[in-house]
Amino acid sequence: MLELRNKDKLAVGKVLIYASVVSVVLAFMGALGTDLWLASTQWMLIALTLAVWGVFVLIEAQFKIR
């Protein structure tokens, strides 16, 4: 399994959180009537999954730093 350094975990966690925000924006655009690749509910599921993984990685990085 791939082990990340703590600095890398912080960066990966932030990227996952930002990707989650982008997914929410795409879901909002889909709710207005313009679906891009997926339906709005699917974008929200992706946003939730990315946010959970992002928080998990950030928490893991914080505990390993101390």
C-alpha positions as CSV (number, residue, x, y, z in Angstrom):
1,M,0.0,0.0,0.0
2,L,1.1,3.5,-0.7
3,E,2.3,5.5,2.3
4,L,2.1,9.3,2.1
5,R,4.2,11.7,4.1
6,N,2.4,14.0,6.5
7,K,2.9,17.0,4.2
8,D,1.5,15.1,1.3
9,K,-1.5,14.0,3.4
10,L,-2.3,17.6,4.2
11,A,-2.2,18.5,0.5
12,V,-4.2,15.4,-0.5
13,G,-6.8,16.2,2.1
14,K,-7.2,19.8,0.9
15,V,-7.5,18.7,-2.7
16,L,-10.3,16.2,-1.7
17,I,-12.1,19.0,0.1
18,Y,-11.8,21.4,-2.8
19,A,-13.0,18.6,-5.2
20,S,-16.0,18.1,-2.9
21,V,-16.8,21.8,-3.3
22,V,-16.5,21.6,-7.1
23,S,-18.9,18.6,-7.0
24,V,-21.4,20.6,-5.0
25,V,-21.2,23.4,-7.6
26,L,-21.8,20.9,-10.4
27,A,-24.8,19.5,-8.4
28,F,-26.2,23.1,-8.1
29,M,-25.8,23.7,-11.8
30,G,-27.6,20.4,-12.5
31,A,-30.4,21.4,-10.2
32,L,-30.8,24.6,-12.3
33,G,-31.3,22.4,-15.4
34,T,-27.9,21.8,-16.9
35,D,-26.6,18.3,-16.0
36,L,-22.9,17.8,-16.6
37,W,-22.1,14.1,-17.1
38,L,-24.0,13.1,-14.0
39,A,-27.3,13.9,-12.3
40,S,-27.4,16.3,-9.3
41,T,-28.0,13.6,-6.8
42,Q,-24.9,11.7,-8.1
43,W,-22.8,14.8,-7.8
44,M,-23.9,15.2,-4.2
45,L,-23.0,11.6,-3.4
46,I,-19.5,12.2,-4.9
47,A,-19.2,15.4,-2.9
48,L,-20.1,13.6,0.3
49,T,-17.7,10.8,-0.4
50,L,-14.8,13.2,-1.2
51,A,-15.5,15.3,1.9
52,V,-15.5,12.3,4.2
53,W,-12.2,11.0,2.7
54,G,-10.7,14.5,2.9
55,V,-11.6,14.9,6.5
56,F,-10.3,11.4,7.3
57,V,-7.0,12.2,5.6
58,L,-6.6,15.5,7.3
59,I,-7.4,14.1,10.7
60,E,-4.9,11.3,10.2
61,A,-2.2,13.8,9.2
62,Q,-2.9,15.9,12.2
63,F,-2.5,13.0,14.6
64,K,0.7,11.9,13.0
65,I,2.2,15.4,13.1
66,R,2.0,15.7,16.9
